[in-house]
Amino acid sequence: MPPILYLLAGFVLLFFSGDWLVKSSVQLARHFKVSTLVIGITVVAFGTSAPELLVSLRAVFDGAADISVGNVVGSNIANIALVLGLVSIVYPVKVKKKAIWFDWMVMMLATIGLMLASRNNQLSTLEGIVFLVMLAIYILWAVYSSRKNNKAQETIVLPSMSLLKTIGLFVLAAAGLYFGADWLVVGAKDVASKLGVSERVIGISVVAIGTSVPELATSLMAAIKKESDISIGNIIGSNIFNVWAVLGITSSIKPISVNASMVNVDYWWMFAIAVLLLIVILPLSRGVVTRWKGMILLSIYIFYIYLLFV
Protein backbone atom coordinates (compact mmCIF):
# COMPACT_ATOMS: atom_id res chain seq x y z
CA MET A 1 0.00 0.00 0.00
CA PRO A 2 1.40 3.49 -0.88
CA PRO A 3 2.66 5.53 2.13
CA ILE A 4 0.01 8.24 1.63
CA LEU A 5 -2.76 5.61 1.96
CA TYR A 6 -1.22 4.32 5.20
CA LEU A 7 -1.17 7.93 6.43
CA LEU A 8 -4.80 8.62 5.49
CA ALA A 9 -6.02 5.25 6.83
CA GLY A 10 -4.19 5.97 10.09
CA PHE A 11 -5.85 9.41 10.37
CA VAL A 12 -9.36 8.00 9.77
CA LEU A 13 -8.92 5.07 12.16
CA LEU A 14 -7.50 7.30 14.92
CA PHE A 15 -10.34 9.79 14.50
CA PHE A 16 -13.13 7.23 14.87
CA SER A 17 -11.32 5.09 17.45
CA GLY A 18 -10.63 8.11 19.66
CA ASP A 19 -14.33 9.00 19.56
CA TRP A 20 -15.36 5.40 20.33
CA LEU A 21 -12.88 5.23 23.21
CA VAL A 22 -14.32 8.36 24.84
CA LYS A 23 -17.92 7.11 24.41
CA SER A 24 -17.20 3.60 25.71
CA SER A 25 -15.09 4.93 28.61
CA VAL A 26 -17.91 7.27 29.68
CA GLN A 27 -20.39 4.37 29.53
CA LEU A 28 -18.05 2.13 31.54
CA ALA A 29 -17.66 4.85 34.18
CA ARG A 30 -21.45 5.14 34.38
CA HIS A 31 -21.79 1.37 34.83
CA PHE A 32 -19.47 1.71 37.82
CA LYS A 33 -21.49 4.71 39.09
CA VAL A 34 -18.83 7.39 38.61
CA SER A 35 -20.17 10.98 38.59
CA THR A 36 -20.37 13.10 35.41
CA LEU A 37 -17.98 15.61 37.00
CA VAL A 38 -15.22 13.07 37.56
CA ILE A 39 -15.81 11.53 34.10
CA GLY A 40 -15.28 14.94 32.49
CA ILE A 41 -12.02 15.59 34.30
CA THR A 42 -10.43 12.16 34.00
CA VAL A 43 -11.98 9.70 31.54
CA VAL A 44 -12.67 12.15 28.69
CA ALA A 45 -9.30 13.89 29.09
CA PHE A 46 -7.43 10.58 28.87
CA GLY A 47 -9.62 9.46 25.97
CA THR A 48 -8.93 12.53 23.82
CA SER A 49 -5.17 12.14 24.44
CA ALA A 50 -5.22 8.45 23.47
CA PRO A 51 -4.33 9.02 19.76
CA GLU A 52 -1.24 11.06 20.74
CA LEU A 53 -0.24 8.40 23.31
CA LEU A 54 -0.53 5.45 20.93
CA VAL A 55 1.29 7.30 18.13
CA SER A 56 4.11 8.40 20.47
CA LEU A 57 4.57 4.91 21.90
CA ARG A 58 4.55 3.33 18.45
CA ALA A 59 7.03 5.90 17.11
CA VAL A 60 9.50 5.39 19.98
CA PHE A 61 9.49 1.60 19.56
CA ASP A 62 9.87 2.02 15.79
CA GLY A 63 13.00 4.13 16.33
CA ALA A 64 11.26 7.36 15.29
CA ALA A 65 11.71 9.48 18.43
CA ASP A 66 11.35 12.72 16.44
CA ILE A 67 7.81 11.71 15.44
CA SER A 68 7.02 10.82 19.09
CA VAL A 69 8.11 14.16 20.62
CA GLY A 70 7.19 16.17 17.51
CA ASN A 71 3.67 14.78 17.72
CA VAL A 72 3.23 16.22 21.24
CA VAL A 73 4.95 19.56 20.57
CA GLY A 74 3.11 19.99 17.27
CA SER A 75 -0.24 19.04 18.85
CA ASN A 76 0.22 21.58 21.65
CA ILE A 77 0.99 24.32 19.11
CA ALA A 78 -1.87 23.22 16.82
CA ASN A 79 -4.41 23.03 19.67
CA ILE A 80 -3.94 26.74 20.41
CA ALA A 81 -2.97 28.35 17.09
CA LEU A 82 -4.88 26.12 14.65
CA VAL A 83 -7.86 24.77 16.64
CA LEU A 84 -8.61 27.88 18.71
CA GLY A 85 -7.80 30.09 15.70
CA LEU A 86 -10.31 28.32 13.45
CA VAL A 87 -12.96 28.01 16.17
CA SER A 88 -12.86 31.72 17.06
CA ILE A 89 -13.10 32.67 13.37
CA VAL A 90 -16.31 30.59 13.15
CA TYR A 91 -17.68 31.98 16.44
CA PRO A 92 -15.89 34.22 19.01
CA VAL A 93 -14.88 32.26 22.11
CA LYS A 94 -15.78 33.61 25.57
CA VAL A 95 -13.75 32.61 28.61
CA LYS A 96 -16.23 31.81 31.36
CA LYS A 97 -14.39 29.42 33.64
CA LYS A 98 -12.61 31.27 36.47
CA ALA A 99 -10.28 28.32 37.10
CA ILE A 100 -8.90 28.74 33.58
CA TRP A 101 -6.05 30.89 34.96
CA PHE A 102 -4.92 28.08 37.26
CA ASP A 103 -5.17 25.56 34.42
CA TRP A 104 -3.11 27.87 32.20
CA MET A 105 -0.40 28.08 34.88
CA VAL A 106 -0.36 24.27 35.14
CA MET A 107 0.02 24.09 31.34
CA MET A 108 2.99 26.49 31.54
CA LEU A 109 4.48 24.41 34.38
CA ALA A 110 4.23 21.32 32.17
CA THR A 111 5.73 23.21 29.20
CA ILE A 112 8.67 24.66 31.16
CA GLY A 113 9.21 21.29 32.86
CA LEU A 114 9.49 19.63 29.44
CA MET A 115 11.94 22.30 28.26
CA LEU A 116 14.16 21.81 31.33
CA ALA A 117 13.97 18.01 31.19
CA SER A 118 15.04 18.02 27.53
CA ARG A 119 18.14 20.21 27.97
CA ASN A 120 20.36 17.11 27.68
CA ASN A 121 18.41 16.04 24.55
CA GLN A 122 16.79 13.12 26.33
CA LEU A 123 13.71 12.33 28.40
CA SER A 124 14.70 9.68 30.93
CA THR A 125 12.60 7.08 32.75
CA LEU A 126 12.88 9.11 35.97
CA GLU A 127 11.67 12.28 34.24
CA GLY A 128 8.75 10.33 32.78
CA ILE A 129 7.80 9.14 36.28
CA VAL A 130 8.02 12.73 37.59
CA PHE A 131 5.62 13.82 34.79
CA LEU A 132 3.17 11.07 35.80
CA VAL A 133 3.35 12.09 39.49
CA MET A 134 2.63 15.72 38.50
CA LEU A 135 -0.31 14.52 36.38
CA ALA A 136 -1.71 12.49 39.29
CA ILE A 137 -1.47 15.52 41.62
CA TYR A 138 -3.20 17.72 39.00
CA ILE A 139 -6.05 15.21 38.48
CA LEU A 140 -6.60 14.77 42.23
CA TRP A 141 -6.68 18.54 42.69
CA ALA A 142 -9.06 18.98 39.75
CA VAL A 143 -11.47 16.32 41.07
CA TYR A 144 -11.35 17.75 44.62
CA SER A 145 -11.76 21.35 43.44
CA SER A 146 -14.64 20.54 41.09
CA ARG A 147 -16.48 18.51 43.71
CA LYS A 148 -16.04 21.29 46.27
CA ASN A 149 -17.27 24.04 43.91
CA ASN A 150 -19.96 22.09 42.08
CA LYS A 151 -21.63 19.85 44.64
CA ALA A 152 -25.00 20.38 42.93
CA GLN A 153 -23.61 18.99 39.67
CA GLU A 154 -22.21 15.85 41.32
CA THR A 155 -24.75 13.56 39.64
CA ILE A 156 -24.68 9.91 38.68
CA VAL A 157 -26.06 9.27 35.19
CA LEU A 158 -27.31 5.82 34.20
CA PRO A 159 -25.57 4.18 31.22
CA SER A 160 -27.39 4.25 27.87
CA MET A 161 -25.54 1.18 26.56
CA SER A 162 -25.41 -2.38 27.91
CA LEU A 163 -22.20 -3.50 29.61
CA LEU A 164 -21.52 -6.10 26.89
CA LYS A 165 -21.87 -3.51 24.07
CA THR A 166 -19.76 -1.04 26.04
CA ILE A 167 -16.91 -3.55 26.48
CA GLY A 168 -17.18 -4.48 22.80
CA LEU A 169 -16.94 -0.84 21.70
CA PHE A 170 -14.00 -0.28 24.08
CA VAL A 171 -12.10 -3.28 22.66
CA LEU A 172 -12.88 -2.13 19.10
CA ALA A 173 -11.62 1.39 19.93
CA ALA A 174 -8.42 0.06 21.51
CA ALA A 175 -7.72 -2.12 18.45
CA GLY A 176 -8.48 0.83 16.14
CA LEU A 177 -6.08 3.08 18.05
CA TYR A 178 -3.35 0.44 17.89
CA PHE A 179 -3.60 -0.13 14.14
CA GLY A 180 -4.31 3.54 13.40
CA ALA A 181 -1.15 4.59 15.26
CA ASP A 182 0.85 1.88 13.50
CA TRP A 183 -0.32 2.93 10.02
CA LEU A 184 0.13 6.63 10.77
CA VAL A 185 3.73 6.19 11.94
CA VAL A 186 4.63 3.86 9.04
CA GLY A 187 3.02 6.25 6.53
CA ALA A 188 4.64 9.33 8.10
CA LYS A 189 8.13 7.79 8.04
CA ASP A 190 7.76 6.77 4.38
CA VAL A 191 6.29 10.12 3.32
CA ALA A 192 9.14 11.94 5.11
CA SER A 193 11.77 9.90 3.26
CA LYS A 194 10.04 10.33 -0.12
CA LEU A 195 9.64 14.10 0.33
CA GLY A 196 13.17 14.47 1.63
CA VAL A 197 12.06 16.15 4.87
CA SER A 198 12.97 15.13 8.40
CA GLU A 199 10.82 13.02 10.72
CA ARG A 200 10.82 16.01 13.08
CA VAL A 201 9.02 18.14 10.46
CA ILE A 202 6.51 15.40 9.60
CA GLY A 203 5.88 14.71 13.30
CA ILE A 204 5.26 18.37 14.15
CA SER A 205 3.09 19.08 11.10
CA VAL A 206 1.29 16.13 9.48
CA VAL A 207 1.20 13.69 12.43
CA ALA A 208 0.36 16.40 14.99
CA ILE A 209 -2.51 17.74 12.88
CA GLY A 210 -3.76 14.17 12.42
CA THR A 211 -3.85 13.45 16.15
CA SER A 212 -5.41 16.88 16.81
CA VAL A 213 -8.32 16.19 14.42
CA PRO A 214 -10.65 14.95 17.26
CA GLU A 215 -10.09 18.17 19.25
CA LEU A 216 -10.55 20.26 16.08
CA ALA A 217 -13.78 18.50 15.09
CA THR A 218 -15.22 18.66 18.63
CA SER A 219 -14.32 22.33 19.11
CA LEU A 220 -15.62 23.38 15.67
CA MET A 221 -18.95 21.61 16.28
CA ALA A 222 -19.18 23.33 19.69
CA ALA A 223 -18.52 26.71 18.02
CA ILE A 224 -21.14 26.10 15.31
CA LYS A 225 -23.66 25.23 18.06
CA LYS A 226 -22.52 28.41 19.89
CA GLU A 227 -21.21 26.38 22.85
CA SER A 228 -17.76 27.95 22.50
CA ASP A 229 -16.99 28.02 26.24
CA ILE A 230 -16.05 24.34 25.97
CA SER A 231 -13.07 25.09 23.71
CA ILE A 232 -10.37 26.76 25.85
CA GLY A 233 -10.76 24.39 28.81
CA ASN A 234 -10.45 21.41 26.46
CA ILE A 235 -7.41 22.87 24.69
CA ILE A 236 -5.51 23.64 27.91
CA GLY A 237 -6.43 20.25 29.41
CA SER A 238 -5.33 18.45 26.25
CA ASN A 239 -1.96 20.26 26.27
CA ILE A 240 -1.34 19.30 29.92
CA PHE A 241 -2.19 15.65 29.22
CA ASN A 242 -0.03 15.62 26.07
CA VAL A 243 3.10 16.49 28.08
CA TRP A 244 2.50 14.75 31.40
CA ALA A 245 0.49 11.71 30.24
CA VAL A 246 1.73 11.05 26.70
CA LEU A 247 5.44 11.84 27.18
CA GLY A 248 5.29 10.72 30.83
CA ILE A 249 4.02 7.23 29.97
CA THR A 250 6.19 6.93 26.84
CA SER A 251 9.50 7.99 28.46
CA SER A 252 8.87 5.97 31.64
CA ILE A 253 8.57 2.85 29.43
CA LYS A 254 11.49 3.75 27.17
CA PRO A 255 13.78 6.83 27.37
CA ILE A 256 13.29 9.21 24.42
CA SER A 257 16.06 11.05 22.59
CA VAL A 258 15.03 14.62 21.74
CA ASN A 259 16.21 16.35 18.55
CA ALA A 260 18.40 19.42 19.26
CA SER A 261 16.40 21.47 16.71
CA MET A 262 13.24 20.65 18.64
CA VAL A 263 14.76 21.82 21.91
CA ASN A 264 16.26 25.00 20.43
CA VAL A 265 13.42 25.97 18.07
CA ASP A 266 10.11 24.13 18.39
CA TYR A 267 9.97 24.14 22.20
CA TRP A 268 10.28 27.94 22.13
CA TRP A 269 7.43 28.17 19.61
CA MET A 270 5.32 26.01 21.93
CA PHE A 271 6.22 28.29 24.88
CA ALA A 272 5.50 31.51 22.92
CA ILE A 273 2.13 30.23 21.64
CA ALA A 274 1.17 29.31 25.23
CA VAL A 275 2.03 32.86 26.39
CA LEU A 276 0.07 34.26 23.44
CA LEU A 277 -2.97 32.27 24.61
CA LEU A 278 -2.87 34.12 27.95
CA ILE A 279 -2.67 37.47 26.14
CA VAL A 280 -5.72 36.75 23.95
CA ILE A 281 -7.89 35.63 26.90
CA LEU A 282 -6.86 38.39 29.36
CA PRO A 283 -9.73 40.35 30.97
CA LEU A 284 -8.27 43.51 29.37
CA SER A 285 -9.48 42.08 26.07
CA ARG A 286 -12.91 41.36 27.61
CA GLY A 287 -11.96 37.68 27.93
CA VAL A 288 -13.10 37.03 24.37
CA VAL A 289 -11.10 35.43 21.57
CA THR A 290 -12.55 37.50 18.74
CA ARG A 291 -12.45 36.70 15.01
CA TRP A 292 -9.46 38.98 14.38
CA LYS A 293 -7.54 37.28 17.20
CA GLY A 294 -8.44 33.95 15.64
CA MET A 295 -7.08 35.14 12.31
CA ILE A 296 -3.81 36.19 14.01
CA LEU A 297 -3.49 32.78 15.70
CA LEU A 298 -4.19 30.93 12.45
CA SER A 299 -1.77 33.15 10.50
CA ILE A 300 0.98 32.46 13.05
CA TYR A 301 0.35 28.72 12.72
CA ILE A 302 0.51 28.85 8.90
CA PHE A 303 3.75 30.88 9.11
CA TYR A 304 5.27 28.36 11.55
CA ILE A 305 4.41 25.41 9.29
CA TYR A 306 5.84 27.33 6.32
CA LEU A 307 9.13 27.85 8.21
CA LEU A 308 9.31 24.12 8.93
CA PHE A 309 9.28 23.20 5.26
CA VAL A 310 11.51 25.94 3.79
C-alpha positions in Angstrom: 0.0 0.0 0.0 1.4 3.5 -0.9 2.7 5.5 2.1 0.0 8.2 1.6 -2.8 5.6 2.0 -1.2 4.3 5.2 -1.2 7.9 6.4 -4.8 8.6 5.5 -6.0 5.2 6.8 -4.2 6.0 10.1 -5.9 9.4 10.4 -9.4 8.0 9.8 -8.9 5.1 12.2 -7.5 7.3 14.9 -10.3 9.8 14.5 -13.1 7.2 14.9 -11.3 5.1 17.4 -10.6 8.1 19.7 -14.3 9.0 19.6 -15.4 5.4 20.3 -12.9 5.2 23.2 -14.3 8.4 24.8 -17.9 7.1 24.4 -17.2 3.6 25.7 -15.1 4.9 28.6 -17.9 7.3 29.7 -20.4 4.4 29.5 -18.0 2.1 31.5 -17.7 4.8 34.2 -21.4 5.1 34.4 -21.8 1.4 34.8 -19.5 1.7 37.8 -21.5 4.7 39.1 -18.8 7.4 38.6 -20.2 11.0 38.6 -20.4 13.1 35.4 -18.0 15.6 37.0 -15.2 13.1 37.6 -15.8 11.5 34.1 -15.3 14.9 32.5 -12.0 15.6 34.3 -10.4 12.2 34.0 -12.0 9.7 31.5 -12.7 12.1 28.7 -9.3 13.9 29.1 -7.4 10.6 28.9 -9.6 9.5 26.0 -8.9 12.5 23.8 -5.2 12.1 24.4 -5.2 8.5 23.5 -4.3 9.0 19.8 -1.2 11.1 20.7 -0.2 8.4 23.3 -0.5 5.4 20.9 1.3 7.3 18.1 4.1 8.4 20.5 4.6 4.9 21.9 4.5 3.3 18.4 7.0 5.9 17.1 9.5 5.4 20.0 9.5 1.6 19.6 9.9 2.0 15.8 13.0 4.1 16.3 11.3 7.4 15.3 11.7 9.5 18.4 11.3 12.7 16.4 7.8 11.7 15.4 7.0 10.8 19.1 8.1 14.2 20.6 7.2 16.2 17.5 3.7 14.8 17.7 3.2 16.2 21.2 5.0 19.6 20.6 3.1 20.0 17.3 -0.2 19.0 18.8 0.2 21.6 21.7 1.0 24.3 19.1 -1.9 23.2 16.8 -4.4 23.0 19.7 -3.9 26.7 20.4 -3.0 28.3 17.1 -4.9 26.1 14.6 -7.9 24.8 16.6 -8.6 27.9 18.7 -7.8 30.1 15.7 -10.3 28.3 13.4 -13.0 28.0 16.2 -12.9 31.7 17.1 -13.1 32.7 13.4 -16.3 30.6 13.1 -17.7 32.0 16.4 -15.9 34.2 19.0 -14.9 32.3 22.1 -15.8 33.6 25.6 -13.7 32.6 28.6 -16.2 31.8 31.4 -14.4 29.4 33.6 -12.6 31.3 36.5 -10.3 28.3 37.1 -8.9 28.7 33.6 -6.1 30.9 35.0 -4.9 28.1 37.3 -5.2 25.6 34.4 -3.1 27.9 32.2 -0.4 28.1 34.9 -0.4 24.3 35.1 0.0 24.1 31.3 3.0 26.5 31.5 4.5 24.4 34.4 4.2 21.3 32.2 5.7 23.2 29.2 8.7 24.7 31.2 9.2 21.3 32.9 9.5 19.6 29.4 11.9 22.3 28.3 14.2 21.8 31.3 14.0 18.0 31.2 15.0 18.0 27.5 18.1 20.2 28.0 20.4 17.1 27.7 18.4 16.0 24.5 16.8 13.1 26.3 13.7 12.3 28.4 14.7 9.7 30.9 12.6 7.1 32.7 12.9 9.1 36.0 11.7 12.3 34.2 8.8 10.3 32.8 7.8 9.1 36.3 8.0 12.7 37.6 5.6 13.8 34.8 3.2 11.1 35.8 3.3 12.1 39.5 2.6 15.7 38.5 -0.3 14.5 36.4 -1.7 12.5 39.3 -1.5 15.5 41.6 -3.2 17.7 39.0 -6.0 15.2 38.5 -6.6 14.8 42.2 -6.7 18.5 42.7 -9.1 19.0 39.7 -11.5 16.3 41.1 -11.3 17.7 44.6 -11.8 21.4 43.4 -14.6 20.5 41.1 -16.5 18.5 43.7 -16.0 21.3 46.3 -17.3 24.0 43.9 -20.0 22.1 42.1 -21.6 19.9 44.6 -25.0 20.4 42.9 -23.6 19.0 39.7 -22.2 15.9 41.3 -24.8 13.6 39.6 -24.7 9.9 38.7 -26.1 9.3 35.2 -27.3 5.8 34.2 -25.6 4.2 31.2 -27.4 4.3 27.9 -25.5 1.2 26.6 -25.4 -2.4 27.9 -22.2 -3.5 29.6 -21.5 -6.1 26.9 -21.9 -3.5 24.1 -19.8 -1.0 26.0 -16.9 -3.5 26.5 -17.2 -4.5 22.8 -16.9 -0.8 21.7 -14.0 -0.3 24.1 -12.1 -3.3 22.7 -12.9 -2.1 19.1 -11.6 1.4 19.9 -8.4 0.1 21.5 -7.7 -2.1 18.4 -8.5 0.8 16.1 -6.1 3.1 18.0 -3.4 0.4 17.9 -3.6 -0.1 14.1 -4.3 3.5 13.4 -1.2 4.6 15.3 0.9 1.9 13.5 -0.3 2.9 10.0 0.1 6.6 10.8 3.7 6.2 11.9 4.6 3.9 9.0 3.0 6.2 6.5 4.6 9.3 8.1 8.1 7.8 8.0 7.8 6.8 4.4 6.3 10.1 3.3 9.1 11.9 5.1 11.8 9.9 3.3 10.0 10.3 -0.1 9.6 14.1 0.3 13.2 14.5 1.6 12.1 16.2 4.9 13.0 15.1 8.4 10.8 13.0 10.7 10.8 16.0 13.1 9.0 18.1 10.5 6.5 15.4 9.6 5.9 14.7 13.3 5.3 18.4 14.2 3.1 19.1 11.1 1.3 16.1 9.5 1.2 13.7 12.4 0.4 16.4 15.0 -2.5 17.7 12.9 -3.8 14.2 12.4 -3.8 13.4 16.2 -5.4 16.9 16.8 -8.3 16.2 14.4 -10.6 14.9 17.3 -10.1 18.2 19.2 -10.5 20.3 16.1 -13.8 18.5 15.1 -15.2 18.7 18.6 -14.3 22.3 19.1 -15.6 23.4 15.7 -18.9 21.6 16.3 -19.2 23.3 19.7 -18.5 26.7 18.0 -21.1 26.1 15.3 -23.7 25.2 18.1 -22.5 28.4 19.9 -21.2 26.4 22.9 -17.8 27.9 22.5 -17.0 28.0 26.2 -16.0 24.3 26.0 -13.1 25.1 23.7 -10.4 26.8 25.8 -10.8 24.4 28.8 -10.5 21.4 26.5 -7.4 22.9 24.7 -5.5 23.6 27.9 -6.4 20.2 29.4 -5.3 18.4 26.3 -2.0 20.3 26.3 -1.3 19.3 29.9 -2.2 15.6 29.2 0.0 15.6 26.1 3.1 16.5 28.1 2.5 14.7 31.4 0.5 11.7 30.2 1.7 11.0 26.7 5.4 11.8 27.2 5.3 10.7 30.8 4.0 7.2 30.0 6.2 6.9 26.8 9.5 8.0 28.5 8.9 6.0 31.6 8.6 2.9 29.4 11.5 3.7 27.2 13.8 6.8 27.4 13.3 9.2 24.4 16.1 11.1 22.6 15.0 14.6 21.7 16.2 16.3 18.6 18.4 19.4 19.3 16.4 21.5 16.7 13.2 20.7 18.6 14.8 21.8 21.9 16.3 25.0 20.4 13.4 26.0 18.1 10.1 24.1 18.4 10.0 24.1 22.2 10.3 27.9 22.1 7.4 28.2 19.6 5.3 26.0 21.9 6.2 28.3 24.9 5.5 31.5 22.9 2.1 30.2 21.6 1.2 29.3 25.2 2.0 32.9 26.4 0.1 34.3 23.4 -3.0 32.3 24.6 -2.9 34.1 27.9 -2.7 37.5 26.1 -5.7 36.8 23.9 -7.9 35.6 26.9 -6.9 38.4 29.4 -9.7 40.3 31.0 -8.3 43.5 29.4 -9.5 42.1 26.1 -12.9 41.4 27.6 -12.0 37.7 27.9 -13.1 37.0 24.4 -11.1 35.4 21.6 -12.5 37.5 18.7 -12.4 36.7 15.0 -9.5 39.0 14.4 -7.5 37.3 17.2 -8.4 33.9 15.6 -7.1 35.1 12.3 -3.8 36.2 14.0 -3.5 32.8 15.7 -4.2 30.9 12.5 -1.8 33.2 10.5 1.0 32.5 13.1 0.4 28.7 12.7 0.5 28.8 8.9 3.8 30.9 9.1 5.3 28.4 11.6 4.4 25.4 9.3 5.8 27.3 6.3 9.1 27.8 8.2 9.3 24.1 8.9 9.3 23.2 5.3 11.5 25.9 3.8 
